[in-house]
Each structure stands twice: as structure tokens, then as C-alpha cells.
Amino acid sequence: MTTFILPKSEPEVPVSLTSDLSEEQLLSFPAFKTWISTLQHSLSVQKNLSHTFYPAPYKLRKIDVQSVDFFGGGRIGFVKLKAEISNDDGEKLPGSVFLRGGSVGMMLILQPDDVPENTEDDKQVILTVQPRVPAGTLALAELPAGMLDNSGTFAGGAAKEIAEETGLEIPTSDLINMTELAIPAASSDSDEHLQRAMYPSPGGCDEFIPLYLWQKRIPRGQLKEWQGKLTGLREHGEKITLMLCPLDQVWKIGGRDAKSSMSKTNCKASDAKVVSTKPLMLDDARWTKLVLTTYRDPLGKQRTWEHAERATRPKDSSIDGVGIVAILEKPSGPELLLQKQFRPPVDKAVIEIPAGLVDPGETAAESAVRELREETGYVGKVSEVSPIMFNDPGFCNTNLNMVHVTVDMGLPENQNLKPELEDNEFIEVFSLPLEDLYRECKRLESEGYAIDARVGTLAEGIEIARRWKL
């Protein structure tokens, strides 16, 4: 076993190597270079007064390499090491690390060109099915992915893996890096410099994965070419079968793959935008309709009124939907559960309360509990149902019940949230203290968000009660 001092380390960090690994090999291993530079910068950030560990900062003391796996040609594949990180009080941080470096994930969406454009109809996602021995399976369905080989950009690595795993030749300019849309870059050296990517197992592994999106419309018959196709580099032991999966089923069929789960959750409501608008013919409208109503005013004069109606209200229901006032019971005080969701009619991300349409045979309370679970993952209990309210009675007959729900944050089901979103729903869930709601609405509006009237009305009510000491 040989030992060397890590270059530019303060205090000096001894690194112990295995007999089959040299200092030069380790220091040139891309995964080690990325990991050590990221860690050293994160440790340096502790000097900021606001840092949690400022009073007793941690330091890297030593690194012990425990094993190494080599790929063909003597190239390092994986390194297992243990880093000793402690502060001067003798407190230590867990330091077992499996180094493998970055990977890229790809979400490839195909849509038959005989369905209307700008719709989600009949979209299919290409999944790979292949043996994954570490998981103990010979057939794991997952989004195409592969390790970076340091040969170029992330997008270039993604394009290379797409070609190897699916046979598709895609220009890098056609790939959209979804993780960069969701994760902002570090704004200064006082921030940690993590990769703008998802870390699937940060408790033990350095792997980070940016996710790329590519969509294409193709002849319907061409879809069959990918279903069941055998691909992969056989000389590298890759035995891959392609599968076409409906977009709205990816979360279920590819649910064991972390990339499939992140493909939607890393999207931000504020990233959406209106591309175009055009008149909608009445026969093409699915959700609403325009109506000309003739009525008699209080003086007996006959008049007409143009307005909209929802086309979705169940026949056995007196309401269209529910709005959910969900209160999270936290030790610091009650907080209102809110959402950020892009709304095309206003071309903005809107701050809303959870809400949704009622299903046939469903009460307002039942609908609220269901919608809350589906949109946010929270499980709550209904405490009150309001009278029927009309959203904009001068324009539309849409109405709803406001349903008050309390959420016990101590319940296990409210610790590990699992929303059940539709494929066209992109919802960011957050909460705000009730006492700060009015002030926070003003702040969010200044940042470019639109405020839903129900949220604004709640905030106004709380503010009026405070000012008038009601």
C-alpha cells in the first residue's frame, strides 16, 4: 500500500492507495477530480458566518482507497473509498463513497403524426429493458442512460448514448436539458457548486444525472420499429430490448427507475409558456362552451347575455369542483398548502390552493380528500365544507365548494409524499405561514407569479382580521 499527500490540501490530506492503483491514475480519474473539487469547495463555504457549521467547521483529514474496478484498456471504472471528515470537537461525518462519475439520462418521446399537434395524445416514451445485476434483475425497465466518458459535453454524451442504446442519431442541438431548466446555477462562490443534475443515491455514491428531453412526430407505422428492438454494445456486455410506453404510464412501468421519477418532478411551472393562440370552434371544445342566454330584467325588458359554461359537471352534482384550504399543522405554526401551476389563459405560473373537478357520485368532501392526495401527496381530514361559491358569475357558471382540510404532519403517510399527477399536470407544492400570507402574495406577484383569486381572498381576509382586530 502506498500513500501520497493530496495536492493543494489544507490541512494536508494523506491518501492511501490499493496495490493496483497509482497516484497518477487516481488523480486523473474524472469522477475523483469532480468529487474532490466539489467537496473541497463545499468545505470552504463553512467560513461564511451564516453557515450551519461555521462555529465548528469540518475538515477533510484523510482518504483511504479500499478497492478499484477497471474497465477494458486499463481504464478506471469504479473506486470505493472512505473519507475521514471531522471537526476539532471530534465529530465526524459519514464518509463511505462509491465513485463512478456522472451519467446522462434521456427521455425520448415519439408521437404519431396523424394526431393533432400541440396535444399529449398517443405520446410514447422509449424505455430500455436490460439486466441490472446490482438490483438483482434481468429485466429492469428504465429511461435510456449511460456513463459519461469525458469525451465532450453532457449533451454530446447523451447523443452518443442514445445512438448506442436506441440506434437514433439525434443532433445535440435538438436535446433539451431539463435539469438545467429546473436547477439554477450557483450564484456565487459562497454557494456550494454541485452539478446541475439529480443525485440518485447521495448517501453513498457520487453519481449525478442530468436528464435530456427529445420529442419527435413520426409516421404511426414507424413506431413498430422500436418495439422489441434489440440494441446495445454487445462487446460491452449490453443486452438491451426497447419498449414503447405510453407517456402517462411511465411513472408506473418505469417506476423503479429514479430517472423516470425525476423526469417530471424536476419541471418548474415557470418554465412553461404559451406558444400560440387561435379561435376555438364550438364543435372542437371539450371542456367549455359559449352560451347566449335570454332573460327578463326587473323591469320586464328582455335582454341577452353571453357567457361560458363548463361541459364537465356530473349530472348528479350541483358543483363543478372543489377548492381545498389545507392547513399543515407544524410546530412553528399553521401553514397554508399552496401550488405553483402554469395556466395558459394568463400565460403565467399561478399561485393556487389545491383544487379539482368532482367525479360522478362524489361528494365535495370526498373529492377534496382525493384531489389533495393526487396533487400533493398529503392525506388530510375534512373539517368544514363551505356554501356553494361562484368563481366569476358575470362570465361563467363555474362553481365550487371550499373544503377545509387539516393535515397531521406527524402521520407517516405525510412524511414520504407520493403525488399521483396526470401526465399533463406539472405542479410545485409548497406552504406558507398563515400569518405571512398577505405579505408573501405581494412578494410572489413582484416575482412574476399570478395570484389566484381564492388565495388572494384568503390573504385579504387574514389581513383585514388583523387590521381590524376581529
MOLINSUL-V346014 format. One record per pair of residues at least 4 apart in sequence whose ideal C-beta (glycine too) atoms are under 8 Angstrom apart, sorted by sequence separation. I is the first residue (numbers start at 1). J is the second residue. If there is no record, write none. Layout:
i->I j->J
i->I j->J
//
This chain:
i->5 j->9
i->9 j->13
i->17 j->21
i->21 j->25
i->22 j->26
i->23 j->27
i->24 j->28
i->25 j->29
i->29 j->33
i->30 j->34
i->31 j->35
i->32 j->36
i->33 j->37
i->34 j->38
i->35 j->39
i->36 j->40
i->37 j->41
i->38 j->42
i->39 j->43
i->40 j->44
i->41 j->45
i->47 j->51
i->50 j->54
i->53 j->57
i->70 j->74
i->71 j->75
i->86 j->90
i->87 j->91
i->111 j->115
i->115 j->119
i->132 j->136
i->152 j->156
i->153 j->157
i->154 j->158
i->155 j->159
i->156 j->160
i->157 j->161
i->158 j->162
i->159 j->163
i->160 j->164
i->161 j->165
i->162 j->166
i->163 j->167
i->170 j->174
i->171 j->175
i->177 j->181
i->178 j->182
i->179 j->183
i->187 j->191
i->195 j->199
i->201 j->205
i->218 j->222
i->223 j->227
i->225 j->229
i->232 j->236
i->234 j->238
i->245 j->249
i->246 j->250
i->249 j->253
i->250 j->254
i->251 j->255
i->257 j->261
i->258 j->262
i->259 j->263
i->261 j->265
i->262 j->266
i->267 j->271
i->280 j->284
i->281 j->285
i->285 j->289
i->296 j->300
i->297 j->301
i->313 j->317
i->330 j->334
i->343 j->347
i->346 j->350
i->358 j->362
i->362 j->366
i->363 j->367
i->364 j->368
i->365 j->369
i->366 j->370
i->367 j->371
i->368 j->372
i->369 j->373
i->370 j->374
i->371 j->375
i->372 j->376
i->373 j->377
i->392 j->396
i->393 j->397
i->410 j->414
i->411 j->415
i->412 j->416
i->421 j->425
i->432 j->436
i->433 j->437
i->436 j->440
i->437 j->441
i->438 j->442
i->439 j->443
i->440 j->444
i->441 j->445
i->442 j->446
i->443 j->447
i->445 j->449
i->451 j->455
i->452 j->456
i->453 j->457
i->454 j->458
i->455 j->459
i->456 j->460
i->457 j->461
i->458 j->462
i->459 j->463
i->460 j->464
i->461 j->465
i->462 j->466
i->463 j->467
i->464 j->468
i->465 j->469
i->17 j->22
i->21 j->26
i->27 j->32
i->28 j->33
i->46 j->51
i->49 j->54
i->53 j->58
i->70 j->75
i->71 j->76
i->86 j->91
i->116 j->121
i->132 j->137
i->135 j->140
i->151 j->156
i->152 j->157
i->163 j->168
i->170 j->175
i->176 j->181
i->186 j->191
i->194 j->199
i->200 j->205
i->218 j->223
i->233 j->238
i->234 j->239
i->245 j->250
i->254 j->259
i->255 j->260
i->280 j->285
i->296 j->301
i->297 j->302
i->329 j->334
i->330 j->335
i->343 j->348
i->358 j->363
i->362 j->367
i->373 j->378
i->391 j->396
i->409 j->414
i->421 j->426
i->432 j->437
i->444 j->449
i->445 j->450
i->451 j->456
i->465 j->470
i->6 j->12
i->17 j->23
i->26 j->32
i->27 j->33
i->45 j->51
i->48 j->54
i->51 j->57
i->70 j->76
i->71 j->77
i->86 j->92
i->115 j->121
i->131 j->137
i->148 j->154
i->151 j->157
i->162 j->168
i->163 j->169
i->186 j->192
i->201 j->207
i->232 j->238
i->254 j->260
i->255 j->261
i->296 j->302
i->297 j->303
i->313 j->319
i->328 j->334
i->342 j->348
i->343 j->349
i->358 j->364
i->372 j->378
i->373 j->379
i->392 j->398
i->408 j->414
i->421 j->427
i->445 j->451
i->464 j->470
i->5 j->12
i->6 j->13
i->46 j->53
i->47 j->54
i->69 j->76
i->70 j->77
i->85 j->92
i->86 j->93
i->115 j->122
i->131 j->138
i->163 j->170
i->186 j->193
i->200 j->207
i->231 j->238
i->232 j->239
i->282 j->289
i->295 j->302
i->296 j->303
i->313 j->320
i->327 j->334
i->328 j->335
i->342 j->349
i->343 j->350
i->372 j->379
i->390 j->397
i->391 j->398
i->407 j->414
i->444 j->451
i->5 j->13
i->6 j->14
i->15 j->23
i->46 j->54
i->68 j->76
i->69 j->77
i->84 j->92
i->85 j->93
i->131 j->139
i->132 j->140
i->149 j->157
i->152 j->160
i->162 j->170
i->186 j->194
i->199 j->207
i->232 j->240
i->245 j->253
i->282 j->290
i->294 j->302
i->295 j->303
i->312 j->320
i->327 j->335
i->328 j->336
i->341 j->349
i->342 j->350
i->359 j->367
i->362 j->370
i->372 j->380
i->390 j->398
i->391 j->399
i->419 j->427
i->432 j->440
i->5 j->14
i->6 j->15
i->17 j->26
i->69 j->78
i->130 j->139
i->131 j->140
i->148 j->157
i->151 j->160
i->199 j->208
i->200 j->209
i->230 j->239
i->231 j->240
i->245 j->254
i->251 j->260
i->294 j->303
i->295 j->304
i->327 j->336
i->328 j->337
i->340 j->349
i->341 j->350
i->358 j->367
i->390 j->399
i->391 j->400
i->4 j->14
i->5 j->15
i->47 j->57
i->68 j->78
i->69 j->79
i->85 j->95
i->111 j->121
i->112 j->122
i->129 j->139
i->130 j->140
i->132 j->142
i->159 j->169
i->198 j->208
i->199 j->209
i->230 j->240
i->231 j->241
i->243 j->253
i->250 j->260
i->251 j->261
i->294 j->304
i->295 j->305
i->310 j->320
i->326 j->336
i->327 j->337
i->340 j->350
i->357 j->367
i->369 j->379
i->389 j->399
i->419 j->429
i->441 j->451
i->3 j->14
i->4 j->15
i->15 j->26
i->46 j->57
i->68 j->79
i->84 j->95
i->111 j->122
i->129 j->140
i->146 j->157
i->159 j->170
i->185 j->196
i->197 j->208
i->198 j->209
i->230 j->241
i->231 j->242
i->293 j->304
i->325 j->336
i->326 j->337
i->340 j->351
i->341 j->352
i->356 j->367
i->359 j->370
i->369 j->380
i->388 j->399
i->389 j->400
i->3 j->15
i->46 j->58
i->67 j->79
i->68 j->80
i->83 j->95
i->111 j->123
i->129 j->141
i->130 j->142
i->159 j->171
i->184 j->196
i->197 j->209
i->198 j->210
i->229 j->241
i->230 j->242
i->292 j->304
i->293 j->305
i->339 j->351
i->340 j->352
i->388 j->400
i->389 j->401
i->417 j->429
i->3 j->16
i->4 j->17
i->67 j->80
i->82 j->95
i->110 j->123
i->111 j->124
i->128 j->141
i->129 j->142
i->159 j->172
i->183 j->196
i->195 j->208
i->197 j->210
i->198 j->211
i->228 j->241
i->229 j->242
i->250 j->263
i->251 j->264
i->292 j->305
i->293 j->306
i->324 j->337
i->338 j->351
i->339 j->352
i->369 j->382
i->388 j->401
i->389 j->402
i->2 j->16
i->3 j->17
i->43 j->57
i->65 j->79
i->66 j->80
i->82 j->96
i->83 j->97
i->109 j->123
i->110 j->124
i->127 j->141
i->128 j->142
i->146 j->160
i->158 j->172
i->183 j->197
i->194 j->208
i->196 j->210
i->197 j->211
i->228 j->242
i->292 j->306
i->293 j->307
i->338 j->352
i->339 j->353
i->356 j->370
i->368 j->382
i->387 j->401
i->441 j->455
i->1 j->16
i->2 j->17
i->43 j->58
i->65 j->80
i->66 j->81
i->82 j->97
i->109 j->124
i->110 j->125
i->127 j->142
i->128 j->143
i->146 j->161
i->195 j->210
i->227 j->242
i->228 j->243
i->291 j->306
i->338 j->353
i->339 j->354
i->356 j->371
i->386 j->401
i->441 j->456
i->1 j->17
i->43 j->59
i->65 j->81
i->66 j->82
i->80 j->96
i->81 j->97
i->109 j->125
i->110 j->126
i->127 j->143
i->128 j->144
i->145 j->161
i->156 j->172
i->159 j->175
i->180 j->196
i->226 j->242
i->227 j->243
i->290 j->306
i->291 j->307
i->337 j->353
i->355 j->371
i->385 j->401
i->386 j->402
i->1 j->18
i->43 j->60
i->64 j->81
i->80 j->97
i->108 j->125
i->109 j->126
i->127 j->144
i->144 j->161
i->155 j->172
i->158 j->175
i->179 j->196
i->227 j->244
i->290 j->307
i->291 j->308
i->336 j->353
i->337 j->354
i->354 j->371
i->365 j->382
i->385 j->402
i->386 j->403
i->1 j->19
i->63 j->81
i->64 j->82
i->80 j->98
i->81 j->99
i->107 j->125
i->108 j->126
i->125 j->143
i->126 j->144
i->144 j->162
i->146 j->164
i->179 j->197
i->226 j->244
i->290 j->308
i->291 j->309
i->354 j->372
i->356 j->374
i->385 j->403
i->386 j->404
i->437 j->455
i->441 j->459
i->4 j->23
i->63 j->82
i->79 j->98
i->80 j->99
i->146 j->165
i->153 j->172
i->179 j->198
i->289 j->308
i->356 j->375
i->384 j->403
i->385 j->404
i->440 j->459
i->2 j->22
i->7 j->27
i->40 j->60
i->63 j->83
i->64 j->84
i->78 j->98
i->79 j->99
i->155 j->175
i->288 j->308
i->289 j->309
i->365 j->385
i->384 j->404
i->2 j->23
i->39 j->60
i->62 j->83
i->63 j->84
i->78 j->99
i->144 j->165
i->223 j->244
i->288 j->309
i->354 j->375
i->364 j->385
i->382 j->403
i->383 j->404
i->437 j->458
i->438 j->459
i->62 j->84
i->78 j->100
i->144 j->166
i->155 j->177
i->288 j->310
i->289 j->311
i->354 j->376
i->382 j->404
i->383 j->405
i->437 j->459
i->438 j->460
i->60 j->83
i->61 j->84
i->77 j->100
i->154 j->177
i->287 j->310
i->288 j->311
i->382 j->405
i->383 j->406
i->60 j->84
i->61 j->85
i->287 j->311
i->381 j->405
i->438 j->462
i->60 j->85
i->61 j->86
i->286 j->311
i->287 j->312
i->380 j->405
i->381 j->406
i->437 j->462
i->438 j->463
i->59 j->85
i->285 j->311
i->380 j->406
i->58 j->85
i->59 j->86
i->326 j->353
i->380 j->407
i->381 j->408
i->435 j->462
i->58 j->86
i->59 j->87
i->325 j->353
i->326 j->354
i->379 j->407
i->380 j->408
i->434 j->462
i->58 j->87
i->324 j->353
i->378 j->407
i->6 j->36
i->57 j->87
i->179 j->209
i->180 j->210
i->323 j->353
i->324 j->354
i->9 j->40
i->56 j->87
i->179 j->210
i->323 j->354
i->324 j->355
i->56 j->88
i->178 j->210
i->179 j->211
i->323 j->355
i->379 j->411
i->56 j->89
i->58 j->91
i->177 j->210
i->178 j->211
i->322 j->355
i->372 j->405
i->53 j->87
i->177 j->211
i->178 j->212
i->321 j->355
i->322 j->356
i->379 j->413
i->56 j->91
i->58 j->93
i->177 j->212
i->178 j->213
i->321 j->356
i->337 j->372
i->368 j->403
i->379 j->414
i->107 j->143
i->108 j->144
i->176 j->212
i->321 j->357
i->322 j->358
i->339 j->375
i->367 j->403
i->369 j->405
i->378 j->414
i->106 j->143
i->128 j->165
i->175 j->212
i->176 j->213
i->320 j->357
i->321 j->358
i->339 j->376
i->364 j->401
i->368 j->405
i->377 j->414
i->105 j->143
i->106 j->144
i->128 j->166
i->175 j->213
i->176 j->214
i->320 j->358
i->365 j->403
i->26 j->65
i->105 j->144
i->106 j->145
i->175 j->214
i->319 j->358
i->337 j->376
i->364 j->403
i->378 j->417
i->105 j->145
i->126 j->166
i->174 j->214
i->377 j->417
i->104 j->145
i->317 j->358
i->337 j->378
i->376 j->417
i->377 j->418
i->43 j->85
i->103 j->145
i->104 j->146
i->322 j->364
i->377 j->419
i->103 j->146
i->317 j->360
i->376 j->419
i->377 j->420
i->21 j->65
i->39 j->83
i->103 j->147
i->104 j->148
i->170 j->214
i->314 j->358
i->316 j->360
i->324 j->368
i->375 j->419
i->31 j->76
i->102 j->147
i->103 j->148
i->312 j->357
i->314 j->359
i->315 j->360
i->316 j->361
i->317 j->362
i->319 j->364
i->322 j->367
i->355 j->400
i->374 j->419
i->16 j->62
i->101 j->147
i->102 j->148
i->314 j->360
i->321 j->367
i->322 j->368
i->326 j->372
i->373 j->419
i->374 j->420
i->375 j->421
i->13 j->60
i->15 j->62
i->16 j->63
i->18 j->65
i->21 j->68
i->29 j->76
i->32 j->79
i->100 j->147
i->101 j->148
i->314 j->361
i->324 j->371
i->373 j->420
i->374 j->421
i->11 j->59
i->13 j->61
i->14 j->62
i->15 j->63
i->16 j->64
i->17 j->65
i->18 j->66
i->20 j->68
i->31 j->79
i->211 j->259
i->314 j->362
i->324 j->372
i->13 j->62
i->14 j->63
i->15 j->64
i->16 j->65
i->18 j->67
i->209 j->258
i->322 j->371
i->11 j->61
i->13 j->63
i->15 j->65
i->18 j->68
i->20 j->70
i->26 j->76
i->29 j->79
i->104 j->154
i->209 j->259
i->213 j->263
i->326 j->376
i->328 j->378
i->375 j->425
i->9 j->60
i->25 j->76
i->211 j->262
i->376 j->427
i->102 j->154
i->106 j->158
i->158 j->210
i->162 j->214
i->211 j->263
i->326 j->378
i->375 j->427
i->377 j->429
i->402 j->454
i->26 j->79
i->104 j->157
i->209 j->262
i->376 j->429
i->104 j->158
i->108 j->162
i->158 j->212
i->326 j->380
i->375 j->429
i->21 j->76
i->106 j->161
i->211 j->266
i->106 j->162
i->154 j->210
i->6 j->63
i->104 j->161
i->155 j->212
i->21 j->79
i->108 j->166
i->154 j->212
i->200 j->258
i->200 j->259
i->108 j->168
i->166 j->226
i->198 j->258
i->198 j->259
i->35 j->97
i->167 j->229
i->391 j->453
i->166 j->229
i->35 j->99
i->145 j->209
i->167 j->231
i->198 j->262
i->166 j->231
i->165 j->231
i->32 j->99
i->34 j->101
i->164 j->231
i->165 j->232
i->31 j->99
i->34 j->102
i->143 j->211
i->164 j->232
i->198 j->266
i->31 j->100
i->106 j->175
i->164 j->233
i->319 j->388
i->29 j->99
i->31 j->101
i->270 j->340
i->272 j->342
i->274 j->344
i->318 j->388
i->337 j->407
i->30 j->101
i->31 j->102
i->107 j->178
i->269 j->340
i->268 j->340
i->269 j->341
i->270 j->342
i->165 j->238
i->269 j->342
i->274 j->347
i->164 j->238
i->273 j->347
i->165 j->240
i->166 j->242
i->272 j->349
i->321 j->398
i->323 j->400
i->325 j->402
i->327 j->404
i->329 j->406
i->320 j->398
i->322 j->400
i->323 j->401
i->324 j->402
i->325 j->403
i->327 j->405
i->329 j->407
i->270 j->349
i->320 j->399
i->321 j->400
i->322 j->401
i->323 j->402
i->324 j->403
i->325 j->404
i->326 j->405
i->327 j->406
i->328 j->407
i->329 j->408
i->330 j->409
i->269 j->349
i->319 j->399
i->320 j->400
i->322 j->402
i->323 j->403
i->325 j->405
i->326 j->406
i->327 j->407
i->329 j->409
i->268 j->349
i->269 j->350
i->318 j->399
i->319 j->400
i->322 j->403
i->324 j->405
i->326 j->407
i->328 j->409
i->319 j->401
i->179 j->262
i->183 j->266
i->182 j->266
i->341 j->425
i->342 j->426
i->178 j->263
i->181 j->266
i->182 j->267
i->341 j->426
i->181 j->267
i->182 j->268
i->310 j->396
i->341 j->427
i->179 j->266
i->181 j->268
i->307 j->394
i->308 j->395
i->309 j->396
i->310 j->397
i->340 j->427
i->341 j->428
i->178 j->266
i->307 j->395
i->308 j->396
i->309 j->397
i->310 j->398
i->339 j->427
i->340 j->428
i->178 j->267
i->182 j->271
i->307 j->396
i->308 j->397
i->339 j->428
i->181 j->271
i->307 j->397
i->308 j->398
i->339 j->429
i->340 j->430
i->351 j->441
i->338 j->429
i->339 j->430
i->123 j->215
i->337 j->429
i->338 j->430
i->102 j->195
i->338 j->431
i->351 j->444
i->337 j->431
i->338 j->432
i->102 j->197
i->336 j->431
i->335 j->431
i->336 j->432
i->335 j->432
i->336 j->433
i->335 j->433
i->336 j->434
i->351 j->449
i->124 j->223
i->334 j->433
i->335 j->434
i->349 j->448
i->350 j->449
i->351 j->450
i->353 j->452
i->355 j->454
i->117 j->217
i->126 j->226
i->333 j->433
i->334 j->434
i->348 j->448
i->349 j->449
i->350 j->450
i->351 j->451
i->352 j->452
i->332 j->433
i->333 j->434
i->336 j->437
i->348 j->449
i->349 j->450
i->350 j->451
i->351 j->452
i->353 j->454
i->130 j->232
i->141 j->243
i->333 j->435
i->348 j->450
i->350 j->452
i->352 j->454
i->353 j->455
i->128 j->231
i->328 j->431
i->352 j->455
i->103 j->207
i->105 j->209
i->107 j->211
i->109 j->213
i->111 j->215
i->113 j->217
i->141 j->245
i->346 j->450
i->351 j->455
i->100 j->205
i->101 j->206
i->102 j->207
i->103 j->208
i->104 j->209
i->105 j->210
i->106 j->211
i->107 j->212
i->109 j->214
i->110 j->215
i->111 j->216
i->112 j->217
i->113 j->218
i->114 j->219
i->353 j->458
i->98 j->204
i->99 j->205
i->100 j->206
i->101 j->207
i->102 j->208
i->103 j->209
i->104 j->210
i->105 j->211
i->106 j->212
i->107 j->213
i->108 j->214
i->109 j->215
i->110 j->216
i->111 j->217
i->112 j->218
i->113 j->219
i->114 j->220
i->97 j->204
i->98 j->205
i->99 j->206
i->100 j->207
i->102 j->209
i->104 j->211
i->105 j->212
i->106 j->213
i->107 j->214
i->109 j->216
i->110 j->217
i->111 j->218
i->112 j->219
i->113 j->220
i->327 j->434
i->343 j->450
i->96 j->204
i->97 j->205
i->98 j->206
i->102 j->210
i->104 j->212
i->106 j->214
i->110 j->218
i->112 j->220
i->130 j->238
i->131 j->239
i->288 j->396
i->94 j->203
i->97 j->206
i->130 j->239
i->340 j->449
i->130 j->240
i->112 j->223
i->129 j->240
i->130 j->241
i->143 j->254
i->128 j->240
i->129 j->241
i->141 j->253
i->142 j->254
i->110 j->223
i->128 j->241
i->129 j->242
i->141 j->254
i->128 j->242
i->129 j->243
i->142 j->256
i->143 j->257
i->145 j->259
i->127 j->242
i->128 j->243
i->141 j->256
i->142 j->257
i->110 j->226
i->126 j->242
i->127 j->243
i->140 j->256
i->141 j->257
i->143 j->259
i->126 j->243
i->127 j->244
i->140 j->257
i->142 j->259
i->143 j->260
i->338 j->455
i->30 j->148
i->126 j->244
i->127 j->245
i->142 j->260
i->125 j->244
i->126 j->245
i->30 j->150
i->124 j->244
i->125 j->245
i->143 j->263
i->124 j->245
i->125 j->246
i->135 j->256
i->124 j->246
i->125 j->247
i->336 j->458
i->123 j->246
i->124 j->247
i->127 j->250
i->122 j->246
i->123 j->247
i->125 j->250
i->127 j->253
i->120 j->247
i->127 j->254
i->120 j->248
i->125 j->254
i->323 j->454
i->127 j->260
i->325 j->458
i->110 j->244
i->109 j->247
i->48 j->190
i->45 j->190
i->45 j->191
i->45 j->192
i->41 j->189
i->42 j->192
i->41 j->192
i->42 j->193
i->41 j->193
i->107 j->259
i->38 j->192
i->105 j->259
i->272 j->426
i->38 j->193
i->38 j->194
i->107 j->263
i->38 j->195
i->105 j->262
i->118 j->275
i->264 j->421
i->269 j->426
i->105 j->263
i->118 j->276
i->268 j->426
i->269 j->427
i->267 j->426
i->269 j->428
i->268 j->428
i->34 j->195
i->264 j->426
i->35 j->206
i->34 j->206
i->248 j->422
i->31 j->206
i->248 j->423
i->247 j->423
i->270 j->448
i->270 j->449
i->123 j->423
i->120 j->423
i->120 j->424
//
